[in-house]
Amino acid sequence: MSKIVHPYAHRLPLIRDWKSRWFKMGKEYRELLRADVLVREHLEKTLRGSYIADIEFERNQKSTRIIISTSRPGMLIGRSGEGATKLKNDIVKFMKNKSILIPEDLKIDILEVTNPDANAKIVAYSVAEMLEKRMTFRRVMKTTLEKVMAARGVKGAKIILSGRLGGADMARREELKMGGIPLQFMRGDVDYATETARMSYGGVGIKVWIYKGDTLERGNK
């Protein structure tokens, strides 16, 4: 049997928090879970290109709060907040089309990621973007890792690409690593993300690991 564990789930709730923070029972739980999954998938699709790092949900009895973390908040907020209003209207319209119960008070919070080079999701998307622009995969992996290792607090990083790399007829897997990534170390702050580069000859899978050090040592400083 495989012993591979998702790096995010492996650290719940020790150093990671849930991405959906609410509690219900019975049929309500099923409906709210469906709403979270569908809205998250919709936002990831429509906001592709906006360098989204994370999408989180917080609910209480009357209100729902959607927290979107991005390295380019200005792209989403827009001039005088027009972009945020348009995004909220788009979410409400999507919820109506999917027969999702619309909360009385729906809030959209857009947060800025201050250190995007140390965020696995943003790094994975930037790799996909460069591959889609037909840059050579080896150069993309090397330059991206060097940039990540130069970021504040990063102690190790790894990138894996799999698919028809360089347009080759046979799919293969390439890996490049710098520094250390202790995956079994539960106190280790390991950020992990996946992305797909949509090429003309098929998809290229991207996996990114970024190690930011021991959380206990960091907390004692």
C-alpha positions, 0 to 999 in steps of 0.5 A: 500500500502507498504511504503518500499523504497530502502535505496539507492534510498531513498537517491538519490541524497542527499548523494548518486550518480547514479551508471551509470553516463551519459546522452543520448536521444532516441534509444541511451539511450535504448542501453546504458542502456541495455549495463550497465545492461548486463555488470553489471550482467556479472561482478557480476556473473564472479567476485563472490568470489572477494568481489566486493562492487560496479560496476559503469559506466561513459561515455562520447562521446568516452570513457567508464569507468567501476569502480569496487570497491573491498576489494581485488584489488590484486585478480583482478589486478593480477601480473603485471596487467595481471588480469586487462587485462584479465578482459577487454578482457573478457568484450569486448568478452561479449559485442561482443556476446551480440551485444553491441556497443564497445566504442573506449576507454574502461577503467577498474578502480579497486578501493580498499575498505579500510573499508570492514567490513562497506560495506553492499555488502561485508558483505552480500557476507561474510555471504553467503560464511559462510553459503555455508560452512555449518556454523550454521546461528545463529552463522554466524549472531552473529559473523558478526554483532559483527565484523561490529559493531567493524568497524570504523564509524558503529553505527548500523547494521541489518541482515535478513536471509530468506529461509530453514535455517539449512536445515529445511523443512519449510522456515522461516525468522530470523532477528538480529539487533545491534544499531540503523538504522533510515531508514526514516532519509534521512541524515542518511548514511545507506548502504544496500545490498542483496545476495543469498547463494546457498545451496544444498537444495535451496537459502537463501536470505540475506539482510544487513543494515549498519548505519554509522551516520548522514552525516551532523554531520560528515561533520561539524567535 
